[in-house]
Amino acid sequence: MSVDKDTVAHIAKLARLRMDPEKTEAMAGELSQILGWIEQLQEVDTEGVAPMTSVAQMKLPLREDEVTDGGYPDDVLRNAPESLQGFYVVPKVVE
Amino acid sequence: MTGELTRLTLAEARDALAKGDVTARELTEAHVSAMEAARDLNSFIVETPEKALETAEAADKRRANGEARPLEGLPLAIKDLFCTKDVQTTAGSRILGGFAPPYESTVTQKLWDDGALMLGKTNLDEFAMGSSNMTSYYGGVENPWKREGDNHKLVPGGSSGGSATAVAARLALGATGTDTGGSIRQPAAFTGITGMKPTYGRCSRWGIVAFASSLDQAGPMARSVRDCALLLRSMCGHDPKDSTSVDMPVPDFEAALTGDVRGLKVGIPKEYRVEGMSEEIDSLWQQGIDWLKAAGAEVRDISLPHTQYALPTYYIIAPAEASSNLARYDGVRYGQRGEGYDNLEQMYEATRGTGFGDEVKRRLLIGTYVLSAGYYDAYYNKARQVRSLIAQDFTKAYEEVDVILTPTAPSAAFAMGDKMDDPVAMYLNDVFTVPASLAGLPGISLPAGLSSDGLPLGLQLLGKPFDEETVLRSAGVLEEAAAFTAMPARLSE
């Protein structure tokens, strides 16, 4: 499987990565190389094999749905690039 | 005296503290000086000497009051992937620049609760993605070892390269690492130290910056098997904050080091004799087999038929999980925000486009691609099926044997800058470590010999799920037989 520049630009959009147009070409080559190498998995017979979902053979634990943590907005916000009056600040999304 | 103090093993330092031969303050001062004198190696991103010395004094007081805990006053280096309260935690990435978590990871908290103290945060491949430490935004780390008669700077391996160098260069008695596909074991082999990845679920992942959640495991890096056993005991344990953390008793791992492997069944997987593996790695492996036989173990040939598919499987699953985990770096809640945007979506793209390095971008793109519509079944589901087959290979093998012996890496440490233009060649470093990661199994790497040009080479032992004790016991026997005492060029000068 090889990917071209446009495919890279499309995946980069999905991943919300701004790509330097000059680098897109090189990245297409690298991704094609990696995907070509990964392609060998197609030769493995996996008919009827269940996909692995969990490494440890255990049931996910359940707990009561209740508040166990919180009440410190200043700690939560202190690493934000921009915050105001107890909120995160982002560019305007609603006109 | 300072030089001597940094050359103690963790267990020796513990015993010296208990006997009153040395104070935690002296021990910590010696390591702080060593850390400061070795800044050229670039193994630490952040140094925390004041906090270390303050904690050492408190440790000495505690000991005087008869309240010493198992790791009281022992200075450690912490991989900068573990969140440490109020101390910058970067994951080796520009995108987390300045991030000071308001909380402490479970594993580090457990170490502090047992009395250990932190010297600083160690360098790593960005988001633990790499096998050379060269992808760090904070620059590569230098291996304290050099080839004989050759002054080229070598990589310490990765991703826990800073921790490996800190331990190998005697800047810390031990360190934490994390291992997703070999990130503890491969750097341990490259730097001549011992590193262990426990079974998936042994150590809580809470507060460790996530890379691939179904693979990530924390583990110890130190200069002996005993030191790893000591650290591991403190790092493990059930944590309700991680739903994959197992609720099982934590054994006294040090007590497992009985030195007795008589009757132990050791498997030698034929598929690990890969094409192009150097002659000296092959003969070291044979040496390891002979050592275990001489100690009374039974050696058997086994087959792990899907071994060759482990790396491509890993390079679908790990990037897929990473593309989901790293979606959180959006420039809103923490870290750096990019520049040059007019709306929210552009803000995300600017932040992530400038905040992530090339290897991280490469993996996020691969992960996004294999999870995207039309490719999910062909790539991601296929990889999860092959992963089941790889795990079944081990399950079958463990019906016949107790542990598996392999080399840790297909080569010794390589030069800084090598393999940088060939991602697949770089990925092949992890050919012997990735299969056990996919199966969630415990593994240890220990130094077992030197290459012809004087670099350390490691052997790896893999165990059954949650049977770290047998892995440690076998490793202890190999360690004694190998009697590895060689020192990095930097320390023997």
Chai-1 contact restraints between the chains, C-beta under 6 A:
chainA,res_idxA,chainB,res_idxB,connection_type,confidence,min_distance_angstrom,max_distance_angstrom,comment,restraint_id
A,I11,B,L365,contact,1.0,0.0,6.0,A-B,restraint_1
A,I11,B,T368,contact,1.0,0.0,6.0,A-B,restraint_2
A,I11,B,Y369,contact,1.0,0.0,6.0,A-B,restraint_3
A,L14,B,T368,contact,1.0,0.0,6.0,A-B,restraint_4
A,A15,B,L364,contact,1.0,0.0,6.0,A-B,restraint_5
A,A15,B,T368,contact,1.0,0.0,6.0,A-B,restraint_6
A,R16,B,Y348,contact,1.0,0.0,6.0,A-B,restraint_7
A,R16,B,E349,contact,1.0,0.0,6.0,A-B,restraint_8
A,R16,B,R352,contact,1.0,0.0,6.0,A-B,restraint_9
A,L17,B,R352,contact,1.0,0.0,6.0,A-B,restraint_10
A,L17,B,G353,contact,1.0,0.0,6.0,A-B,restraint_11
A,L17,B,K361,contact,1.0,0.0,6.0,A-B,restraint_12
A,R18,B,E349,contact,1.0,0.0,6.0,A-B,restraint_13
A,R18,B,A350,contact,1.0,0.0,6.0,A-B,restraint_14
A,R18,B,G353,contact,1.0,0.0,6.0,A-B,restraint_15
A,E30,B,P423,contact,1.0,0.0,6.0,A-B,restraint_16
A,I34,B,P423,contact,1.0,0.0,6.0,A-B,restraint_17
A,W37,B,V424,contact,1.0,0.0,6.0,A-B,restraint_18
A,I38,B,P312,contact,1.0,0.0,6.0,A-B,restraint_19
A,I38,B,Y315,contact,1.0,0.0,6.0,A-B,restraint_20
A,I38,B,I316,contact,1.0,0.0,6.0,A-B,restraint_21
A,Q40,B,P312,contact,1.0,0.0,6.0,A-B,restraint_22
A,L41,B,Y309,contact,1.0,0.0,6.0,A-B,restraint_23
A,L41,B,P312,contact,1.0,0.0,6.0,A-B,restraint_24
A,L41,B,K382,contact,1.0,0.0,6.0,A-B,restraint_25
A,L41,B,V386,contact,1.0,0.0,6.0,A-B,restraint_26
A,V44,B,Y309,contact,1.0,0.0,6.0,A-B,restraint_27
A,V44,B,V386,contact,1.0,0.0,6.0,A-B,restraint_28
A,T46,B,Q385,contact,1.0,0.0,6.0,A-B,restraint_29
A,V49,B,Q385,contact,1.0,0.0,6.0,A-B,restraint_30
A,V49,B,S388,contact,1.0,0.0,6.0,A-B,restraint_31
A,P51,B,N381,contact,1.0,0.0,6.0,A-B,restraint_32
A,P51,B,R384,contact,1.0,0.0,6.0,A-B,restraint_33
A,P51,B,Q385,contact,1.0,0.0,6.0,A-B,restraint_34
A,M52,B,R384,contact,1.0,0.0,6.0,A-B,restraint_35
A,M52,B,R387,contact,1.0,0.0,6.0,A-B,restraint_36
A,M52,B,S388,contact,1.0,0.0,6.0,A-B,restraint_37
A,V55,B,Y200,contact,1.0,0.0,6.0,A-B,restraint_38
A,V55,B,S214,contact,1.0,0.0,6.0,A-B,restraint_39
A,V55,B,G440,contact,1.0,0.0,6.0,A-B,restraint_40
A,A56,B,Y200,contact,1.0,0.0,6.0,A-B,restraint_41
A,A56,B,G201,contact,1.0,0.0,6.0,A-B,restraint_42
A,L60,B,S243,contact,1.0,0.0,6.0,A-B,restraint_43
A,D75,B,P102,contact,1.0,0.0,6.0,A-B,restraint_44
A,N79,B,F99,contact,1.0,0.0,6.0,A-B,restraint_45
A,N79,B,Y334,contact,1.0,0.0,6.0,A-B,restraint_46
A,A80,B,R333,contact,1.0,0.0,6.0,A-B,restraint_47
A,P81,B,R337,contact,1.0,0.0,6.0,A-B,restraint_48
A,Y88,B,V332,contact,1.0,0.0,6.0,A-B,restraint_49
A,V90,B,V332,contact,1.0,0.0,6.0,A-B,restraint_50
A,V90,B,L344,contact,1.0,0.0,6.0,A-B,restraint_51
A,P91,B,N343,contact,1.0,0.0,6.0,A-B,restraint_52
A,P91,B,L344,contact,1.0,0.0,6.0,A-B,restraint_53
A,P91,B,M347,contact,1.0,0.0,6.0,A-B,restraint_54
A,V93,B,L344,contact,1.0,0.0,6.0,A-B,restraint_55
